[in-house]
Amino acid sequence: MQHQDHQHAALRVPVKKAKGMLDKIDGMLAEDRYCADIVQQVNATIGLLRGLNREILSNHLHTCGRTRLASSSARVRQGFIDELLQIANVTSRTA
């Protein structure tokens, strides 16, 4: 990723929070806590990671994407499109 230091620091905050949440989930499992409480904690962690993923992808589109899509090379542009399709778990192959 090509970000300034403050952007990296901001992106690391939810990673640290997710680590803490995963540790909490692990503890809840070890303590045989109520399943619904564990599920709620898992869902909160997933939501946090989805938000982080969205932010990283947005940054990627605004930095690398802008540069690659403006490239005069069709190969570079297509490579970026293929990368996005792979990220989105979409295949570009035709049957």
C-alpha positions as CSV (number, residue, x, y, z in Angstrom):
1,M,0.0,0.0,0.0
2,Q,1.2,3.5,-0.8
3,H,-0.1,5.6,2.1
4,Q,1.3,8.2,4.3
5,D,2.3,7.3,7.9
6,H,-0.9,8.7,9.4
7,Q,-3.0,6.6,7.1
8,H,-1.1,3.4,8.0
9,A,-1.6,4.2,11.7
10,A,-5.3,4.8,11.2
11,L,-5.7,1.5,9.4
12,R,-3.8,-0.4,12.2
13,V,-6.3,0.7,14.9
14,P,-9.1,-1.7,13.7
15,V,-6.5,-4.5,13.3
16,K,-5.5,-4.1,16.9
17,K,-9.2,-4.0,18.0
18,A,-9.9,-7.1,16.0
19,K,-7.0,-8.9,17.7
20,G,-8.4,-8.0,21.0
21,M,-11.9,-9.2,20.0
22,L,-10.5,-12.5,18.7
23,D,-8.7,-13.0,22.0
24,K,-12.0,-12.3,23.8
25,I,-13.8,-14.9,21.6
26,D,-11.0,-17.4,22.3
27,G,-11.5,-16.8,26.0
28,M,-15.3,-17.1,25.8
29,L,-14.9,-20.4,24.0
30,A,-12.4,-21.6,26.7
31,E,-14.9,-20.6,29.4
32,D,-17.8,-22.4,27.6
33,R,-19.8,-19.1,27.5
34,Y,-23.3,-18.9,26.2
35,C,-23.3,-19.5,22.4
36,A,-25.4,-16.5,21.5
37,D,-22.9,-14.2,23.3
38,I,-20.0,-15.7,21.4
39,V,-21.9,-15.4,18.1
40,Q,-22.6,-11.7,18.9
41,Q,-18.8,-11.1,19.5
42,V,-17.9,-13.0,16.3
43,N,-20.4,-10.8,14.3
44,A,-18.9,-7.6,15.8
45,T,-15.5,-8.7,14.8
46,I,-16.6,-9.6,11.3
47,G,-18.2,-6.1,11.0
48,L,-15.0,-4.4,12.1
49,L,-13.0,-6.4,9.6
50,R,-15.5,-5.6,6.8
51,G,-15.1,-1.9,7.6
52,L,-11.3,-2.2,7.5
53,N,-11.5,-4.2,4.2
54,R,-13.7,-1.5,2.7
55,E,-11.3,1.3,3.8
56,I,-8.2,-0.5,2.4
57,L,-10.0,-1.2,-0.9
58,S,-11.1,2.4,-1.1
59,N,-7.6,3.6,-0.5
60,H,-6.3,1.2,-3.1
61,L,-8.7,2.5,-5.7
62,H,-7.8,6.1,-4.9
63,T,-4.0,5.5,-5.1
64,C,-3.0,2.5,-7.2
65,G,-6.3,2.3,-9.1
66,R,-6.2,5.9,-10.2
67,T,-2.6,5.5,-11.5
68,R,-3.1,2.1,-13.2
69,L,-6.4,3.0,-14.8
70,A,-4.9,6.3,-16.2
71,S,-2.0,4.3,-17.6
72,S,-1.4,4.4,-21.4
73,S,-0.8,0.7,-21.3
74,A,-3.8,-1.5,-22.0
75,R,-2.0,-4.3,-20.3
76,V,-1.6,-2.3,-17.0
77,R,-5.2,-1.3,-17.1
78,Q,-6.4,-4.8,-17.7
79,G,-4.1,-6.1,-15.0
80,F,-5.7,-3.8,-12.5
81,I,-9.2,-4.8,-13.6
82,D,-8.3,-8.5,-13.3
83,E,-6.9,-7.8,-9.8
84,L,-10.2,-6.2,-8.8
85,L,-12.2,-9.1,-10.2
86,Q,-10.0,-11.5,-8.2
87,I,-10.5,-9.4,-5.0
88,A,-14.2,-9.6,-5.6
89,N,-14.0,-13.3,-6.2
90,V,-15.4,-12.9,-9.6
91,T,-13.9,-14.8,-12.5
92,S,-13.2,-13.1,-15.8
93,R,-13.2,-16.4,-17.7
94,T,-16.1,-17.2,-20.0
95,A,-17.5,-20.7,-20.4
